[in-house]
Amino acid sequence: MLEAFYDVGVDDHRIVAGVVGQCIDCGTEGSIDTLPVGRIIDGEFYAYDPGQVQSLLEPVENPIAGEHRLSGRY
C-alpha cells in the first residue's frame, strides 16, 4: 500500500515519484525510487491513469544479515 511521496523527478520523458509503502500481508515497509506517474508530451504533463500505475514490492530475505527488505519493480 502506497503511504507517501518523498521525491519527484524527470526520467527522459517520464515523470517519476519516490514513494514509500507497506506490505498489506506482512507489514514490511519499503520504498520505490522511480515509480512512473506520468509523462511529458510537447511540454505538457499527462498523468497516467491511477488504476494503471502499479508496482510490486516483494519481501526479499537478506542472507547475510538475516533480515527482510522490500524489492520494488514496476
N, CA, C and O atoms as a Tripos MOL2 file, in Angstrom:
@<TRIPOS>MOLECULE
protein
  296   295    74     0     0
PROTEIN
NO_CHARGES

@<TRIPOS>ATOM
      1 N           0.8420   -1.1540    0.0000 N.3       1 MET1
      2 CA          0.0000    0.0000    0.0000 C.3       1 MET1
      3 C           0.9020    1.2350    0.0000 C.2       1 MET1
      4 O           1.8060    1.3480    0.8280 O.2       1 MET1
      5 N           0.6560    2.1490   -0.9200 N.am      2 LEU2
      6 CA          1.4060    3.3990   -1.0130 C.3       2 LEU2
      7 C           1.0090    4.3000    0.1480 C.2       2 LEU2
      8 O          -0.1750    4.5150    0.4080 O.2       2 LEU2
      9 N           2.0290    4.8310    0.8490 N.am      3 GLU3
     10 CA          1.7450    5.6690    2.0160 C.3       3 GLU3
     11 C           2.1510    7.1260    1.8360 C.2       3 GLU3
     12 O           1.4890    8.0170    2.3690 O.2       3 GLU3
     13 N           3.2360    7.3870    1.0890 N.am      4 ALA4
     14 CA          3.6910    8.7770    0.9540 C.3       4 ALA4
     15 C           4.6420    8.9250   -0.2290 C.2       4 ALA4
     16 O           5.2910    7.9690   -0.6540 O.2       4 ALA4
     17 N           4.7060   10.1470   -0.7480 N.am      5 PHE5
     18 CA          5.6880   10.5250   -1.7620 C.3       5 PHE5
     19 C           6.8320   11.2340   -1.0560 C.2       5 PHE5
     20 O           6.5900   12.0000   -0.1230 O.2       5 PHE5
     21 N           8.0870   10.9980   -1.4780 N.am      6 TYR6
     22 CA          9.2020   11.7190   -0.8840 C.3       6 TYR6
     23 C          10.0440   12.4450   -1.9160 C.2       6 TYR6
     24 O          10.9580   13.1810   -1.5440 O.2       6 TYR6
     25 N           9.7640   12.2620   -3.2140 N.am      7 ASP7
     26 CA         10.5490   12.9280   -4.2460 C.3       7 ASP7
     27 C           9.7900   12.8590   -5.5640 C.2       7 ASP7
     28 O           8.9770   11.9600   -5.7770 O.2       7 ASP7
     29 N          10.0630   13.8110   -6.4430 N.am      8 VAL8
     30 CA          9.5040   13.8070   -7.7960 C.3       8 VAL8
     31 C          10.6250   14.2050   -8.7380 C.2       8 VAL8
     32 O          11.4130   15.0990   -8.4270 O.2       8 VAL8
     33 N          10.7020   13.5480   -9.8840 N.am      9 GLY9
     34 CA         11.7570   13.8700  -10.8310 C.3       9 GLY9
     35 C          11.3570   13.5430  -12.2570 C.2       9 GLY9
     36 O          10.2510   13.0720  -12.5210 O.2       9 GLY9
     37 N          12.2820   13.8040  -13.1720 N.am     10 VAL10
     38 CA         12.0700   13.5420  -14.5880 C.3      10 VAL10
     39 C          13.0810   12.5000  -15.0390 C.2      10 VAL10
     40 O          14.2740   12.6190  -14.7620 O.2      10 VAL10
     41 N          12.6020   11.4910  -15.7290 N.am     11 ASP11
     42 CA         13.4530   10.4360  -16.2870 C.3      11 ASP11
     43 C          13.1290   10.3640  -17.7750 C.2      11 ASP11
     44 O          12.1730    9.7000  -18.1770 O.2      11 ASP11
     45 N          13.9330   11.0540  -18.5950 N.am     12 ASP12
     46 CA         13.6900   11.1760  -20.0260 C.3      12 ASP12
     47 C          12.3590   11.8950  -20.2250 C.2      12 ASP12
     48 O          12.2750   13.0810  -19.9100 O.2      12 ASP12
     49 N          11.3340   11.2500  -20.7230 N.am     13 HIS13
     50 CA         10.0280   11.8880  -20.9390 C.3      13 HIS13
     51 C           9.0150   11.5100  -19.8600 C.2      13 HIS13
     52 O           7.8660   11.9490  -19.9030 O.2      13 HIS13
     53 N           9.4430   10.6940  -18.8890 N.am     14 ARG14
     54 CA          8.5310   10.2470  -17.8290 C.3      14 ARG14
     55 C           8.7180   11.0840  -16.5670 C.2      14 ARG14
     56 O           9.8200   11.5390  -16.2600 O.2      14 ARG14
     57 N           7.6260   11.2760  -15.8500 N.am     15 ILE15
     58 CA          7.6650   11.8640  -14.5190 C.3      15 ILE15
     59 C           7.6190   10.7030  -13.5380 C.2      15 ILE15
     60 O           6.7410    9.8440  -13.6130 O.2      15 ILE15
     61 N           8.5770   10.6880  -12.6190 N.am     16 VAL16
     62 CA          8.6710    9.5940  -11.6560 C.3      16 VAL16
     63 C           8.5970   10.1590  -10.2400 C.2      16 VAL16
     64 O           8.9790   11.3020   -9.9870 O.2      16 VAL16
     65 N           8.1020    9.3380   -9.3330 N.am     17 ALA17
     66 CA          7.9970    9.7410   -7.9370 C.3      17 ALA17
     67 C           8.6910    8.7170   -7.0580 C.2      17 ALA17
     68 O           8.6510    7.5150   -7.3240 O.2      17 ALA17
     69 N           9.3250    9.2110   -6.0120 N.am     18 GLY18
     70 CA          9.8450    8.3360   -4.9710 C.3      18 GLY18
     71 C           8.7270    8.1220   -3.9720 C.2      18 GLY18
     72 O           8.1230    9.0820   -3.4930 O.2      18 GLY18
     73 N           8.4510    6.8750   -3.6570 N.am     19 VAL19
     74 CA          7.3210    6.5660   -2.7760 C.3      19 VAL19
     75 C           7.7390    5.5700   -1.7000 C.2      19 VAL19
     76 O           8.6840    4.8010   -1.8720 O.2      19 VAL19
     77 N           7.0190    5.6040   -0.5990 N.am     20 VAL20
     78 CA          7.1950    4.6100    0.4540 C.3      20 VAL20
     79 C           5.8600    3.9150    0.6790 C.2      20 VAL20
     80 O           4.7900    4.4940    0.4890 O.2      20 VAL20
     81 N           5.9570    2.6680    1.0860 N.am     21 GLY21
     82 CA          4.7410    1.9070    1.3100 C.3      21 GLY21
     83 C           4.9720    0.7500    2.2500 C.2      21 GLY21
     84 O           6.0670    0.5620    2.7800 O.2      21 GLY21
     85 N           3.9270   -0.0180    2.4470 N.am     22 GLN22
     86 CA          3.9680   -1.1290    3.3810 C.3      22 GLN22
     87 C           3.1960   -2.3010    2.7900 C.2      22 GLN22
     88 O           2.1390   -2.1280    2.1820 O.2      22 GLN22
     89 N           3.7440   -3.4950    2.9820 N.am     23 CYS23
     90 CA          3.0830   -4.7130    2.5160 C.3      23 CYS23
     91 C           1.8100   -4.9470    3.3290 C.2      23 CYS23
     92 O           1.8500   -4.9420    4.5590 O.2      23 CYS23
     93 N           0.7030   -5.1480    2.6580 N.am     24 ILE24
     94 CA         -0.5630   -5.3820    3.3330 C.3      24 ILE24
     95 C          -0.5510   -6.7310    4.0500 C.2      24 ILE24
     96 O          -1.1570   -6.8730    5.1120 O.2      24 ILE24
     97 N           0.1330   -7.7180    3.4810 N.am     25 ASP25
     98 CA          0.1490   -9.0590    4.0670 C.3      25 ASP25
     99 C           1.0480   -9.1770    5.2900 C.2      25 ASP25
    100 O           0.6260   -9.6970    6.3230 O.2      25 ASP25
    101 N           2.3100   -8.6870    5.1790 N.am     26 CYS26
    102 CA          3.2770   -8.9390    6.2650 C.3      26 CYS26
    103 C           3.6800   -7.6970    7.0550 C.2      26 CYS26
    104 O           4.2990   -7.8140    8.1130 O.2      26 CYS26
    105 N           3.3360   -6.5040    6.5530 N.am     27 GLY27
    106 CA          3.6720   -5.2800    7.2710 C.3      27 GLY27
    107 C           5.0610   -4.7410    7.0110 C.2      27 GLY27
    108 O           5.4300   -3.7110    7.5750 O.2      27 GLY27
    109 N           5.8580   -5.4130    6.1630 N.am     28 THR28
    110 CA          7.2040   -4.9390    5.8490 C.3      28 THR28
    111 C           7.1160   -3.6280    5.0810 C.2      28 THR28
    112 O           6.3090   -3.4880    4.1630 O.2      28 THR28
    113 N           7.9590   -2.6660    5.4680 N.am     29 GLU29
    114 CA          7.9700   -1.3650    4.8070 C.3      29 GLU29
    115 C           9.0800   -1.3030    3.7810 C.2      29 GLU29
    116 O          10.0870   -1.9990    3.9130 O.2      29 GLU29
    117 N           8.9080   -0.4650    2.7430 N.am     30 GLY30
    118 CA          9.9270   -0.3160    1.7230 C.3      30 GLY30
    119 C           9.6660    0.9150    0.8790 C.2      30 GLY30
    120 O           8.7080    1.6530    1.1050 O.2      30 GLY30
    121 N          10.5370    1.1230   -0.1010 N.am     31 SER31
    122 CA         10.4040    2.2970   -0.9550 C.3      31 SER31
    123 C          10.7020    1.9370   -2.4060 C.2      31 SER31
    124 O          11.3500    0.9330   -2.7010 O.2      31 SER31
    125 N          10.2120    2.7820   -3.2920 N.am     32 ILE32
    126 CA         10.4870    2.6930   -4.7200 C.3      32 ILE32
    127 C          10.9770    4.0710   -5.1250 C.2      32 ILE32
    128 O          10.2840    5.0660   -4.9160 O.2      32 ILE32
    129 N          12.1740    4.1360   -5.7050 N.am     33 ASP33
    130 CA         12.7660    5.4330   -6.0330 C.3      33 ASP33
    131 C          12.2050    6.0590   -7.2950 C.2      33 ASP33
    132 O          12.1670    7.2860   -7.3990 O.2      33 ASP33
    133 N          11.7650    5.2570   -8.2620 N.am     34 THR34
    134 CA         11.3290    5.8140   -9.5490 C.3      34 THR34
    135 C          10.0440    5.1470  -10.0310 C.2      34 THR34
    136 O          10.0630    4.3730  -10.9880 O.2      34 THR34
    137 N           8.9410    5.4450   -9.3760 N.am     35 LEU35
    138 CA          7.6340    4.9480   -9.8020 C.3      35 LEU35
    139 C           7.0810    5.9030  -10.8540 C.2      35 LEU35
    140 O           6.8350    7.0680  -10.5400 O.2      35 LEU35
    141 N           6.8760    5.4490  -12.1020 N.am     36 PRO36
    142 CA          6.3480    6.3370  -13.1440 C.3      36 PRO36
    143 C           4.9090    6.7660  -12.8260 C.2      36 PRO36
    144 O           4.0550    5.9250  -12.5460 O.2      36 PRO36
    145 N           4.6490    8.0750  -12.8700 N.am     37 VAL37
    146 CA          3.3100    8.5870  -12.5800 C.3      37 VAL37
    147 C           2.7250    9.4050  -13.7290 C.2      37 VAL37
    148 O           1.5440    9.7510  -13.7040 O.2      37 VAL37
    149 N           3.5390    9.7150  -14.7330 N.am     38 GLY38
    150 CA          3.0420   10.4850  -15.8630 C.3      38 GLY38
    151 C           4.1370   10.6730  -16.8940 C.2      38 GLY38
    152 O           5.2360   10.1350  -16.7670 O.2      38 GLY38
    153 N           3.8110   11.4540  -17.9230 N.am     39 ARG39
    154 CA          4.7890   11.7010  -18.9760 C.3      39 ARG39
    155 C           4.6250   13.1140  -19.5230 C.2      39 ARG39
    156 O           3.6020   13.7680  -19.3180 O.2      39 ARG39
    157 N           5.6510   13.5610  -20.2170 N.am     40 ILE40
    158 CA          5.6400   14.8700  -20.8560 C.3      40 ILE40
    159 C           5.5340   14.6710  -22.3630 C.2      40 ILE40
    160 O           6.3290   13.9480  -22.9640 O.2      40 ILE40
    161 N           4.5360   15.3260  -22.9670 N.am     41 ILE41
    162 CA          4.3600   15.2870  -24.4200 C.3      41 ILE41
    163 C           4.2100   16.7280  -24.8890 C.2      41 ILE41
    164 O           3.2950   17.4370  -24.4700 O.2      41 ILE41
    165 N           5.1210   17.1530  -25.7650 N.am     42 ASP42
    166 CA          5.1170   18.5270  -26.2810 C.3      42 ASP42
    167 C           5.0470   19.5640  -25.1620 C.2      42 ASP42
    168 O           4.3360   20.5640  -25.2680 O.2      42 ASP42
    169 N           5.8010   19.3090  -24.0830 N.am     43 GLY43
    170 CA          5.8640   20.2530  -22.9800 C.3      43 GLY43
    171 C           4.7000   20.2010  -22.0090 C.2      43 GLY43
    172 O           4.6650   20.9830  -21.0590 O.2      43 GLY43
    173 N           3.7490   19.3080  -22.2150 N.am     44 GLU44
    174 CA          2.5650   19.1910  -21.3520 C.3      44 GLU44
    175 C           2.6480   17.9220  -20.5190 C.2      44 GLU44
    176 O           3.0900   16.8820  -21.0080 O.2      44 GLU44
    177 N           2.2200   18.0060  -19.2480 N.am     45 PHE45
    178 CA          2.1950   16.8410  -18.3620 C.3      45 PHE45
    179 C           0.8950   16.0770  -18.5370 C.2      45 PHE45
    180 O          -0.1880   16.6610  -18.5290 O.2      45 PHE45
    181 N           1.0110   14.7700  -18.6930 N.am     46 TYR46
    182 CA         -0.1390   13.8770  -18.7730 C.3      46 TYR46
    183 C           0.0440   12.7880  -17.7210 C.2      46 TYR46
    184 O           0.9670   11.9780  -17.8070 O.2      46 TYR46
    185 N          -0.8450   12.7760  -16.7260 N.am     47 ALA47
    186 CA         -0.7660   11.7760  -15.6660 C.3      47 ALA47
    187 C          -1.2240   10.4210  -16.1910 C.2      47 ALA47
    188 O          -2.1520   10.3300  -16.9950 O.2      47 ALA47
    189 N          -0.5560    9.3740  -15.7230 N.am     48 TYR48
    190 CA         -1.0320    8.0230  -16.0220 C.3      48 TYR48
    191 C          -2.3100    7.7830  -15.2380 C.2      48 TYR48
    192 O          -2.4970    8.3510  -14.1620 O.2      48 TYR48
    193 N          -3.1810    6.9540  -15.7620 N.am     49 ASP49
    194 CA         -4.3990    6.5650  -15.0600 C.3      49 ASP49
    195 C          -3.9920    5.8980  -13.7460 C.2      49 ASP49
    196 O          -3.2620    4.9070  -13.7690 O.2      49 ASP49
    197 N          -4.4470    6.4190  -12.5920 N.am     50 PRO50
    198 CA         -4.0360    5.8440  -11.3050 C.3      50 PRO50
    199 C          -4.2820    4.3340  -11.1980 C.2      50 PRO50
    200 O          -3.5390    3.6360  -10.5060 O.2      50 PRO50
    201 N          -5.3000    3.8340  -11.8650 N.am     51 GLY51
    202 CA         -5.5710    2.4020  -11.8430 C.3      51 GLY51
    203 C          -4.5510    1.5880  -12.6160 C.2      51 GLY51
    204 O          -4.4630    0.3720  -12.4440 O.2      51 GLY51
    205 N          -3.7740    2.2550  -13.4720 N.am     52 GLN52
    206 CA         -2.7650    1.5690  -14.2730 C.3      52 GLN52
    207 C          -1.3580    1.6800  -13.6940 C.2      52 GLN52
    208 O          -0.4450    0.9930  -14.1520 O.2      52 GLN52
    209 N          -1.1740    2.5440  -12.6890 N.am     53 VAL53
    210 CA          0.1490    2.7040  -12.0690 C.3      53 VAL53
    211 C           0.2730    1.6660  -10.9720 C.2      53 VAL53
    212 O          -0.4100    1.7400   -9.9510 O.2      53 VAL53
    213 N           1.1480    0.6990  -11.1900 N.am     54 GLN54
    214 CA          1.3270   -0.3700  -10.2180 C.3      54 GLN54
    215 C           2.8000   -0.6640  -10.0320 C.2      54 GLN54
    216 O           3.6080   -0.4840  -10.9430 O.2      54 GLN54
    217 N           3.1250   -1.1070   -8.8730 N.am     55 SER55
    218 CA          4.4650   -1.5780   -8.5780 C.3      55 SER55
    219 C           4.3380   -2.7480   -7.6290 C.2      55 SER55
    220 O           3.4370   -2.7920   -6.7910 O.2      55 SER55
    221 N           5.2280   -3.6750   -7.7660 N.am     56 LEU56
    222 CA          5.2000   -4.8550   -6.9230 C.3      56 LEU56
    223 C           6.3600   -4.7780   -5.9440 C.2      56 LEU56
    224 O           7.5230   -4.7460   -6.3450 O.2      56 LEU56
    225 N           6.0350   -4.7490   -4.6640 N.am     57 LEU57
    226 CA          7.0520   -4.8120   -3.6190 C.3      57 LEU57
    227 C           7.0250   -6.2250   -3.0710 C.2      57 LEU57
    228 O           5.9970   -6.6940   -2.5840 O.2      57 LEU57
    229 N           8.1620   -6.9010   -3.1550 N.am     58 GLU58
    230 CA          8.2310   -8.2730   -2.6920 C.3      58 GLU58
    231 C           9.2530   -8.3970   -1.5790 C.2      58 GLU58
    232 O          10.3500   -7.8470   -1.6790 O.2      58 GLU58
    233 N           8.9050   -9.1210   -0.5100 N.am     59 PRO59
    234 CA          9.9010   -9.3470    0.5450 C.3      59 PRO59
    235 C          11.0780  -10.1480   -0.0050 C.2      59 PRO59
    236 O          10.8850  -11.1510   -0.6930 O.2      59 PRO59
    237 N          12.2830   -9.7090    0.2980 N.am     60 VAL60
    238 CA         13.4990  -10.3990   -0.1210 C.3      60 VAL60
    239 C          14.3320  -10.6330    1.1300 C.2      60 VAL60
    240 O          14.6440   -9.6900    1.8580 O.2      60 VAL60
    241 N          14.6930  -11.8820    1.3800 N.am     61 GLU61
    242 CA         15.4880  -12.1690    2.5620 C.3      61 GLU61
    243 C          16.9470  -11.8470    2.2910 C.2      61 GLU61
    244 O          17.4950  -12.2150    1.2520 O.2      61 GLU61
    245 N          17.5660  -11.1600    3.2320 N.am     62 ASN62
    246 CA         18.9770  -10.8250    3.1490 C.3      62 ASN62
    247 C          19.7340  -11.9210    3.9050 C.2      62 ASN62
    248 O          19.7370  -11.9230    5.1360 O.2      62 ASN62
    249 N          20.3760  -12.8510    3.1930 N.am     63 PRO63
    250 CA         21.0000  -13.9830    3.8780 C.3      63 PRO63
    251 C          22.1730  -13.5920    4.7720 C.2      63 PRO63
    252 O          22.5080  -14.3260    5.7010 O.2      63 PRO63
    253 N          22.7990  -12.4490    4.5060 N.am     64 ILE64
    254 CA         23.9430  -12.0300    5.3180 C.3      64 ILE64
    255 C          23.4810  -11.5050    6.6720 C.2      64 ILE64
    256 O          24.0090  -11.8940    7.7140 O.2      64 ILE64
    257 N          22.4980  -10.6260    6.6460 N.am     65 ALA65
    258 CA         22.0350  -10.0110    7.8860 C.3      65 ALA65
    259 C          20.8620  -10.7670    8.5060 C.2      65 ALA65
    260 O          20.4990  -10.5130    9.6550 O.2      65 ALA65
    261 N          20.2680  -11.6930    7.7530 N.am     66 GLY66
    262 CA         19.1090  -12.4090    8.2590 C.3      66 GLY66
    263 C          17.8750  -11.5410    8.3700 C.2      66 GLY66
    264 O          16.9620  -11.8480    9.1360 O.2      66 GLY66
    265 N          17.8400  -10.4520    7.6050 N.am     67 GLU67
    266 CA         16.7140   -9.5260    7.6460 C.3      67 GLU67
    267 C          15.8970   -9.6230    6.3740 C.2      67 GLU67
    268 O          16.3280  -10.2090    5.3800 O.2      67 GLU67
    269 N          14.7250   -9.0470    6.4200 N.am     68 HIS68
    270 CA         13.8850   -8.9490    5.2350 C.3      68 HIS68
    271 C          13.8410   -7.4970    4.8030 C.2      68 HIS68
    272 O          13.8640   -6.5970    5.6420 O.2      68 HIS68
    273 N          13.7790   -7.2630    3.5120 N.am     69 ARG69
    274 CA         13.5940   -5.9240    2.9590 C.3      69 ARG69
    275 C          12.6330   -6.0650    1.7940 C.2      69 ARG69
    276 O          12.2760   -7.1800    1.4130 O.2      69 ARG69
    277 N          12.2180   -4.9630    1.2320 N.am     70 LEU70
    278 CA         11.3210   -4.9950    0.0850 C.3      70 LEU70
    279 C          12.0790   -4.6270   -1.1670 C.2      70 LEU70
    280 O          12.9070   -3.7160   -1.1620 O.2      70 LEU70
    281 N          11.7920   -5.3400   -2.2420 N.am     71 SER71
    282 CA         12.3550   -5.0450   -3.5500 C.3      71 SER71
    283 C          11.2230   -4.5920   -4.4470 C.2      71 SER71
    284 O          10.2150   -5.2890   -4.5690 O.2      71 SER71
    285 N          11.3700   -3.4200   -5.0850 N.am     72 GLY72
    286 CA         10.3010   -2.8870   -5.9100 C.3      72 GLY72
    287 C          10.5710   -2.9960   -7.3850 C.2      72 GLY72
    288 O          11.7140   -2.8850   -7.8280 O.2      72 GLY72
    289 N           9.5260   -3.2140   -8.1440 N.am     73 ARG73
    290 CA          9.6110   -3.1760   -9.6030 C.3      73 ARG73
    291 C           8.2730   -2.7040  -10.1300 C.2      73 ARG73
    292 O           7.2470   -2.8670   -9.4700 O.2      73 ARG73
    293 N           8.2790   -2.1240  -11.3120 N.am     74 TYR74
    294 CA          7.0440   -1.6440  -11.9180 C.3      74 TYR74
    295 C           6.9400   -2.1430  -13.3230 C.2      74 TYR74
    296 O           5.9640   -1.8480  -14.0120 O.2      74 TYR74
@<TRIPOS>BOND
     1     1     2 1
     2     2     3 1
     3     3     4 2
     4     3     5 am
     5     5     6 1
     6     6     7 1
     7     7     8 2
     8     7     9 am
     9     9    10 1
    10    10    11 1
    11    11    12 2
    12    11    13 am
    13    13    14 1
    14    14    15 1
    15    15    16 2
    16    15    17 am
    17    17    18 1
    18    18    19 1
    19    19    20 2
    20    19    21 am
    21    21    22 1
    22    22    23 1
    23    23    24 2
    24    23    25 am
    25    25    26 1
    26    26    27 1
    27    27    28 2
    28    27    29 am
    29    29    30 1
    30    30    31 1
    31    31    32 2
    32    31    33 am
    33    33    34 1
    34    34    35 1
    35    35    36 2
    36    35    37 am
    37    37    38 1
    38    38    39 1
    39    39    40 2
    40    39    41 am
    41    41    42 1
    42    42    43 1
    43    43    44 2
    44    43    45 am
    45    45    46 1
    46    46    47 1
    47    47    48 2
    48    47    49 am
    49    49    50 1
    50    50    51 1
    51    51    52 2
    52    51    53 am
    53    53    54 1
    54    54    55 1
    55    55    56 2
    56    55    57 am
    57    57    58 1
    58    58    59 1
    59    59    60 2
    60    59    61 am
    61    61    62 1
    62    62    63 1
    63    63    64 2
    64    63    65 am
    65    65    66 1
    66    66    67 1
    67    67    68 2
    68    67    69 am
    69    69    70 1
    70    70    71 1
    71    71    72 2
    72    71    73 am
    73    73    74 1
    74    74    75 1
    75    75    76 2
    76    75    77 am
    77    77    78 1
    78    78    79 1
    79    79    80 2
    80    79    81 am
    81    81    82 1
    82    82    83 1
    83    83    84 2
    84    83    85 am
    85    85    86 1
    86    86    87 1
    87    87    88 2
    88    87    89 am
    89    89    90 1
    90    90    91 1
    91    91    92 2
    92    91    93 am
    93    93    94 1
    94    94    95 1
    95    95    96 2
    96    95    97 am
    97    97    98 1
    98    98    99 1
    99    99   100 2
   100    99   101 am
   101   101   102 1
   102   102   103 1
   103   103   104 2
   104   103   105 am
   105   105   106 1
   106   106   107 1
   107   107   108 2
   108   107   109 am
   109   109   110 1
   110   110   111 1
   111   111   112 2
   112   111   113 am
   113   113   114 1
   114   114   115 1
   115   115   116 2
   116   115   117 am
   117   117   118 1
   118   118   119 1
   119   119   120 2
   120   119   121 am
   121   121   122 1
   122   122   123 1
   123   123   124 2
   124   123   125 am
   125   125   126 1
   126   126   127 1
   127   127   128 2
   128   127   129 am
   129   129   130 1
   130   130   131 1
   131   131   132 2
   132   131   133 am
   133   133   134 1
   134   134   135 1
   135   135   136 2
   136   135   137 am
   137   137   138 1
   138   138   139 1
   139   139   140 2
   140   139   141 am
   141   141   142 1
   142   142   143 1
   143   143   144 2
   144   143   145 am
   145   145   146 1
   146   146   147 1
   147   147   148 2
   148   147   149 am
   149   149   150 1
   150   150   151 1
   151   151   152 2
   152   151   153 am
   153   153   154 1
   154   154   155 1
   155   155   156 2
   156   155   157 am
   157   157   158 1
   158   158   159 1
   159   159   160 2
   160   159   161 am
   161   161   162 1
   162   162   163 1
   163   163   164 2
   164   163   165 am
   165   165   166 1
   166   166   167 1
   167   167   168 2
   168   167   169 am
   169   169   170 1
   170   170   171 1
   171   171   172 2
   172   171   173 am
   173   173   174 1
   174   174   175 1
   175   175   176 2
   176   175   177 am
   177   177   178 1
   178   178   179 1
   179   179   180 2
   180   179   181 am
   181   181   182 1
   182   182   183 1
   183   183   184 2
   184   183   185 am
   185   185   186 1
   186   186   187 1
   187   187   188 2
   188   187   189 am
   189   189   190 1
   190   190   191 1
   191   191   192 2
   192   191   193 am
   193   193   194 1
   194   194   195 1
   195   195   196 2
   196   195   197 am
   197   197   198 1
   198   198   199 1
   199   199   200 2
   200   199   201 am
   201   201   202 1
   202   202   203 1
   203   203   204 2
   204   203   205 am
   205   205   206 1
   206   206   207 1
   207   207   208 2
   208   207   209 am
   209   209   210 1
   210   210   211 1
   211   211   212 2
   212   211   213 am
   213   213   214 1
   214   214   215 1
   215   215   216 2
   216   215   217 am
   217   217   218 1
   218   218   219 1
   219   219   220 2
   220   219   221 am
   221   221   222 1
   222   222   223 1
   223   223   224 2
   224   223   225 am
   225   225   226 1
   226   226   227 1
   227   227   228 2
   228   227   229 am
   229   229   230 1
   230   230   231 1
   231   231   232 2
   232   231   233 am
   233   233   234 1
   234   234   235 1
   235   235   236 2
   236   235   237 am
   237   237   238 1
   238   238   239 1
   239   239   240 2
   240   239   241 am
   241   241   242 1
   242   242   243 1
   243   243   244 2
   244   243   245 am
   245   245   246 1
   246   246   247 1
   247   247   248 2
   248   247   249 am
   249   249   250 1
   250   250   251 1
   251   251   252 2
   252   251   253 am
   253   253   254 1
   254   254   255 1
   255   255   256 2
   256   255   257 am
   257   257   258 1
   258   258   259 1
   259   259   260 2
   260   259   261 am
   261   261   262 1
   262   262   263 1
   263   263   264 2
   264   263   265 am
   265   265   266 1
   266   266   267 1
   267   267   268 2
   268   267   269 am
   269   269   270 1
   270   270   271 1
   271   271   272 2
   272   271   273 am
   273   273   274 1
   274   274   275 1
   275   275   276 2
   276   275   277 am
   277   277   278 1
   278   278   279 1
   279   279   280 2
   280   279   281 am
   281   281   282 1
   282   282   283 1
   283   283   284 2
   284   283   285 am
   285   285   286 1
   286   286   287 1
   287   287   288 2
   288   287   289 am
   289   289   290 1
   290   290   291 1
   291   291   292 2
   292   291   293 am
   293   293   294 1
   294   294   295 1
   295   295   296 2
@<TRIPOS>SUBSTRUCTURE
     1 MET1         2 RESIDUE 1 A MET
     2 LEU2         6 RESIDUE 1 A LEU
     3 GLU3        10 RESIDUE 1 A GLU
     4 ALA4        14 RESIDUE 1 A ALA
     5 PHE5        18 RESIDUE 1 A PHE
     6 TYR6        22 RESIDUE 1 A TYR
     7 ASP7        26 RESIDUE 1 A ASP
     8 VAL8        30 RESIDUE 1 A VAL
     9 GLY9        34 RESIDUE 1 A GLY
    10 VAL10       38 RESIDUE 1 A VAL
    11 ASP11       42 RESIDUE 1 A ASP
    12 ASP12       46 RESIDUE 1 A ASP
    13 HIS13       50 RESIDUE 1 A HIS
    14 ARG14       54 RESIDUE 1 A ARG
    15 ILE15       58 RESIDUE 1 A ILE
    16 VAL16       62 RESIDUE 1 A VAL
    17 ALA17       66 RESIDUE 1 A ALA
    18 GLY18       70 RESIDUE 1 A GLY
    19 VAL19       74 RESIDUE 1 A VAL
    20 VAL20       78 RESIDUE 1 A VAL
    21 GLY21       82 RESIDUE 1 A GLY
    22 GLN22       86 RESIDUE 1 A GLN
    23 CYS23       90 RESIDUE 1 A CYS
    24 ILE24       94 RESIDUE 1 A ILE
    25 ASP25       98 RESIDUE 1 A ASP
    26 CYS26      102 RESIDUE 1 A CYS
    27 GLY27      106 RESIDUE 1 A GLY
    28 THR28      110 RESIDUE 1 A THR
    29 GLU29      114 RESIDUE 1 A GLU
    30 GLY30      118 RESIDUE 1 A GLY
    31 SER31      122 RESIDUE 1 A SER
    32 ILE32      126 RESIDUE 1 A ILE
    33 ASP33      130 RESIDUE 1 A ASP
    34 THR34      134 RESIDUE 1 A THR
    35 LEU35      138 RESIDUE 1 A LEU
    36 PRO36      142 RESIDUE 1 A PRO
    37 VAL37      146 RESIDUE 1 A VAL
    38 GLY38      150 RESIDUE 1 A GLY
    39 ARG39      154 RESIDUE 1 A ARG
    40 ILE40      158 RESIDUE 1 A ILE
    41 ILE41      162 RESIDUE 1 A ILE
    42 ASP42      166 RESIDUE 1 A ASP
    43 GLY43      170 RESIDUE 1 A GLY
    44 GLU44      174 RESIDUE 1 A GLU
    45 PHE45      178 RESIDUE 1 A PHE
    46 TYR46      182 RESIDUE 1 A TYR
    47 ALA47      186 RESIDUE 1 A ALA
    48 TYR48      190 RESIDUE 1 A TYR
    49 ASP49      194 RESIDUE 1 A ASP
    50 PRO50      198 RESIDUE 1 A PRO
    51 GLY51      202 RESIDUE 1 A GLY
    52 GLN52      206 RESIDUE 1 A GLN
    53 VAL53      210 RESIDUE 1 A VAL
    54 GLN54      214 RESIDUE 1 A GLN
    55 SER55      218 RESIDUE 1 A SER
    56 LEU56      222 RESIDUE 1 A LEU
    57 LEU57      226 RESIDUE 1 A LEU
    58 GLU58      230 RESIDUE 1 A GLU
    59 PRO59      234 RESIDUE 1 A PRO
    60 VAL60      238 RESIDUE 1 A VAL
    61 GLU61      242 RESIDUE 1 A GLU
    62 ASN62      246 RESIDUE 1 A ASN
    63 PRO63      250 RESIDUE 1 A PRO
    64 ILE64      254 RESIDUE 1 A ILE
    65 ALA65      258 RESIDUE 1 A ALA
    66 GLY66      262 RESIDUE 1 A GLY
    67 GLU67      266 RESIDUE 1 A GLU
    68 HIS68      270 RESIDUE 1 A HIS
    69 ARG69      274 RESIDUE 1 A ARG
    70 LEU70      278 RESIDUE 1 A LEU
    71 SER71      282 RESIDUE 1 A SER
    72 GLY72      286 RESIDUE 1 A GLY
    73 ARG73      290 RESIDUE 1 A ARG
    74 TYR74      294 RESIDUE 1 A TYR
